[in-house]
Amino acid sequence: MLVIYYGEGAGRTGLMATVLRLKAGKQWQSVASYIQALGSNTLTLPSHIGFINTHYSV
C-alpha cells in the first residue's frame, strides 16, 4: 500500500489516488470506501464527484 498525503486538505491527492485505483480495475464502492477511510476530503466535494462521474463509469 502506498499513501501520499498533501496537507492542505482539498482532496487533490485523494482524487488522484481514486483515479489510480479505478484505472487499476478496482470497483467504485471499494475505492470510495478505501479513500474515505484514509480521512481524505476527496469524494465529499461536488467537483471531485463530477470529475469521477464524467471520466469513469461509476
Secondary structure, DSSP 8 states (H G I E B T S, - for coil): ------TT-SSHHHHHHHHHHHHTT--HHHHHHHHHHTT-STTSSHHHHHHHHHHS--
